Amino acid sequence: MDQVNDLNFDESVVSSDIPVLVDFSAVWCGPCKQIEPFVKQLAEEYAGQVKVVKVDIDESPGTAAKYGIRGVPTLKMFKGGQVVAEQVGAAPKAKLAELIKRAL
């Protein structure tokens, strides 16, 4: 799972040829740590079909503001540079997988 930031977000996510699941999180966020294993598993399960990246909202405030991130964790599914699905707050792995399935 790649870490992206304000400098490389557009290149890594918006310009991606394949759908991208973006995990907006923060190091101090307990629920973010809870879902991290699920996000990593999904990255492995959908390798080649979907890119999974992480954005630390404290290190990349510009990207967080641009996409209206008000709470973490927030996961957004991008396809063709557009947000096609999102999940705010921690959720079970199956619910997170639904985000990916909507973009495939």
C-alpha positions as CSV (number, residue, x, y, z in Angstrom):
1,M,0.0,0.0,0.0
2,D,1.6,3.2,-1.2
3,Q,1.6,6.4,0.8
4,V,0.6,9.5,-1.2
5,N,0.6,13.2,-0.4
6,D,-0.3,16.6,-1.6
7,L,2.6,16.5,-4.1
8,N,1.9,13.2,-5.8
9,F,-1.9,12.7,-5.2
10,D,-3.0,13.8,-8.7
11,E,-0.3,11.7,-10.4
12,S,-0.9,8.6,-8.2
13,V,-4.7,8.7,-8.0
14,V,-6.5,11.1,-10.4
15,S,-4.3,10.1,-13.4
16,S,-4.3,6.4,-12.6
17,D,-5.3,3.9,-15.3
18,I,-7.0,1.6,-12.8
19,P,-9.4,2.4,-10.0
20,V,-7.8,3.7,-6.7
21,L,-9.0,3.1,-3.2
22,V,-7.8,6.0,-1.0
23,D,-7.6,5.5,2.7
24,F,-7.6,9.0,4.4
25,S,-6.3,8.5,7.9
26,A,-4.1,9.8,10.7
27,V,-1.5,8.3,13.0
28,W,-3.5,9.3,16.1
29,C,-6.8,7.7,14.8
30,G,-7.8,4.5,16.6
31,P,-10.5,3.4,14.1
32,C,-7.9,3.9,11.3
33,K,-5.7,1.4,13.0
34,Q,-8.7,-1.0,13.3
35,I,-9.4,-1.1,9.6
36,E,-5.8,-1.0,8.4
37,P,-5.5,-4.9,8.2
38,F,-8.7,-5.0,6.1
39,V,-7.4,-2.3,3.7
40,K,-4.1,-4.2,3.4
41,Q,-5.9,-7.5,2.7
42,L,-8.1,-5.8,0.0
43,A,-4.9,-4.4,-1.6
44,E,-3.5,-7.9,-1.9
45,E,-6.8,-9.5,-3.0
46,Y,-7.4,-6.9,-5.8
47,A,-3.8,-6.4,-6.8
48,G,-3.6,-5.6,-10.5
49,Q,-7.2,-4.5,-10.6
50,V,-7.2,-1.7,-8.1
51,K,-4.5,0.4,-6.5
52,V,-4.8,1.1,-2.8
53,V,-3.1,4.1,-1.3
54,K,-3.0,5.9,2.0
55,V,-3.1,9.7,2.7
56,D,-2.2,11.0,6.1
57,I,-4.5,14.0,6.5
58,D,-2.0,15.8,8.8
59,E,0.8,15.5,6.3
60,S,-1.4,16.3,3.3
61,P,-3.9,19.0,4.5
62,G,-4.4,20.3,0.9
63,T,-5.7,17.0,-0.4
64,A,-7.8,16.4,2.7
65,A,-9.4,19.8,2.3
66,K,-9.9,19.4,-1.5
67,Y,-11.9,16.2,-1.0
68,G,-13.9,17.4,2.0
69,I,-12.4,15.0,4.6
70,R,-14.0,16.0,7.9
71,G,-13.3,12.8,9.8
72,V,-11.0,9.8,9.6
73,P,-11.0,7.1,8.5
74,T,-12.6,8.1,5.3
75,L,-12.1,5.8,2.2
76,K,-12.9,7.1,-1.2
77,M,-12.9,5.0,-4.4
78,F,-11.7,6.9,-7.5
79,K,-12.3,5.8,-11.0
80,G,-11.2,7.9,-14.0
81,G,-10.2,10.7,-11.6
82,Q,-13.7,10.9,-10.0
83,V,-15.0,9.7,-6.7
84,V,-17.4,6.9,-7.3
85,A,-18.0,5.6,-3.8
86,E,-17.0,6.5,-0.2
87,Q,-17.1,5.2,3.3
88,V,-16.8,7.5,6.3
89,G,-15.8,5.8,9.6
90,A,-14.6,2.3,10.3
91,A,-16.5,-0.5,8.6
92,P,-16.2,-4.3,8.3
93,K,-14.0,-5.7,5.5
94,A,-17.0,-6.7,3.4
95,K,-18.4,-3.2,3.4
96,L,-15.0,-1.8,2.3
97,A,-14.9,-4.4,-0.5
98,E,-18.2,-3.1,-1.8
99,L,-16.4,0.2,-2.5
100,I,-14.0,-1.6,-4.8
101,K,-16.7,-3.7,-6.5
102,R,-18.6,-0.5,-7.4
103,A,-15.6,0.7,-9.4
104,L,-14.9,-2.6,-11.2
